[in-house]
Amino acid sequence: MNNKIKNILLKLIEEGYEAYVVGGFVRDYLLGRGSYDVDIATSAEPKETKEIFNLSNSNDENYGHIYFKDSLYNYDITTFRKENKYENRRPVDIEYIQDVKEDILRRDFTINALFMDSEGTIHDIVNGKKDLEDKIIRTVGNINDKMVDDPLRMLRAIRFASLLNFTIEPNLYNYIRQNKQLIRTLSNTRKKEELDKIFKSQNKLKGIELIKELKLEDVLEI
């Protein structure tokens, strides 16, 4: 772990809070891929995080997120939370919690649910490492719950399969094919943002093939 990232974690820990690097940075670290976006989950609430890092009140804060950057990394520090209610496929009722494991279980895919402590030890409570080794995109927890809460995760599954050249786990693959109408509930903006990421991937042909195989052209209006 780079010392810049470690020092961010240690600042939070020294103030009595838990803090871990989570998600994509840990995934890419294990895959040997470079990443400059660092997601950190902490028991500190946004106000406390701002005080620790001397951030102004104008710093962007959205659903427990605090954003800032240094010369090397972009940091997104998020308070451990539960998402109790979704509206228009976005969480509108969140609850700050103190349990990192409960926070991890709200995440989308197992490969994005690994977390690293300040000593560089990687923790895995959802078998994400094995899915990384097996090159599989698998949902954390109940597939229907995750996809109904936010159908954008269907397109994210395709994006990660394309980006990493992974396979979508059969139950998730079949769920997407059988429940593709959920994608119609997404705004055009959200769909376009995810499609842009798929089509800009070096492995974009795989993403295009998955869209065709899953017969998503109509619900995506392309």
Sequence and secondary structure as in RCSB ss.txt:
>XXXX:A:sequence
MNNKIKNILLKLIEEGYEAYVVGGFVRDYLLGRGSYDVDIATSAEPKETKEIFNLSNSNDENYGHIYFKDSLYNY
DITTFRKENKYENRRPVDIEYIQDVKEDILRRDFTINALFMDSEGTIHDIVNGKKDLEDKIIRTVGNINDKMVDD
PLRMLRAIRFASLLNFTIEPNLYNYIRQNKQLIRTLSNTRKKEELDKIFKSQNKLKGIELIKELKLEDVLEI
>XXXX:A:secstr
  HHHHHHHHHHHHTT  EEEETHHHHHHHHT    EEEEEESS HHHHHHHTT  TTS EETTEEEEE SS EE
EEEE EEEEEEETTEEEEEEE S HHHHHTTSSBGGG  EE TTS EE SS HHHHHHHTEE BSS HHHHHHH 
THHHHHHHHHHHHHT EE HHHHHHHHHTGGGGGGS HHHHHHHHHHHHTSTTHHHHHHHHHHTT HHHHT 
